[in-house]
Amino acid sequence: MHCTVSVRHSGDVAIIDLAGRVMQTAGADAVRDAIKAELDHGRKNILLNLDGVDFIDSSGLGTLASSFITVSRLGGRMKLLNTQSRVDSMLQVTRLYTVFVTFTDEREAVASFS
């Protein structure tokens, strides 16, 4: 299953909903493009909702990490919401869990940008 990306907004937070597989061949570019589009529109608070992501490979993780750096350099913040067990495992193995703030509740996540 390819990665699907949809964007919605809550105040000044861009919530990017992802579903499917975030991999080099199916999704990493879509995620990067969605984040870039939000930054281009001046939205610097990015919440990636990974509730529908059932798999992420090293390219997908690289996309998340490089996007985090880009958002941070532009004075923004990027956080994760609803990481599933396979994604959590990859974050643990790569130690990226030390970089990302993660949430299980969307309201709490959105409020954390205030």
N, C-alpha and C positions, 0 to 999 in steps of 0.2 A: 504494500500500500504506500503510495506516495504521500508526502507531507502536504497537508492543507494549512493555509494560514488565513486568519481573519483578524481584523483589528476593530476594536471598539474603544471608547474613551469613558473615563470616570473622572471628571474634573480635569486636572492637568496630567493625569496618568494615562498613558497609552497601554491598553491591555491587548497583548498579541496572543490569540488563542491558536495553539498548534495541535495538529492531530496527525497520526501516522508515524512514519519513520523519518528521523532526521539523520540523513546520511549524505555522503559526498554525491551519490548519484540521484538522491531523491529528497531534497529538502533543505540542505544547508544553504544553498543560494537563496531560496525563498525566504528563509528566516533572516538572513543578512539583508536582503532587499527590503523586507518589511520594516526592520529596525532603521535602516538608512532613510526610508521614506518618512518615518516619524521624526527622525532627527532633522531632516530637511524642512519639515513643517514646524520646527521649533519645539517639538515635544521631546523633553529630555528625561522624563520619568517613564521608564519602560518596565512593564511587568509581563514576563513571559509565562503564560499559562500552559503548562506541560501536561495537563490532565489527560489529553488524548494521545500523548506520545508513548508508544509502546517499545520503541527501540531508538537508541542514539549510538552512532559510531564515533571513532576518533575525529573524523572531519566535522561531525555535528558538534562535538565538544569543543573543537578548535574554533568553530564559528561562534559558539556562546562566549568563549574566553576572549576572542578578538573583539567581539561586539561589546563586551563588558568594558574592555580597555578603551575603545572608541567613545562609548557613552561617557565614561568617567573623565576622559580627557576634555570632553566638551562641557564638563560641569554637571553632567546628569548622573542618574542612578539607574541601575538595572537590577531587578530582583526576580526570583523564580517562584512560581505558584504551582502547587499540586504535582510535584515530581513523583512519578510512579516508581515501583521497586527496581525495575531494570535501570532506569535513569539514575536513581539514587545510588545503585551499586557502582555505576560508572563514575559518578561524582566522588564516591568514596575511594575507589581504586586510584583515580587520578589526583586525589586530594583537592579537587576543585571545590569541594564542599566548604573549604576554608575561605574561598573567595566570594561565593554567592550567599546572599541572605535568602532563605527559602521560607515559604508560608504554606499552610494548608487551608487558610480561610481568606477568601478574596477581600472581604471588607477590612480585615486586619492588615492585609498587604497594602491595599490602597491607602489606608490611613497612615501607614508607616512612612509614606512619602511627605507627609505634612511637616 
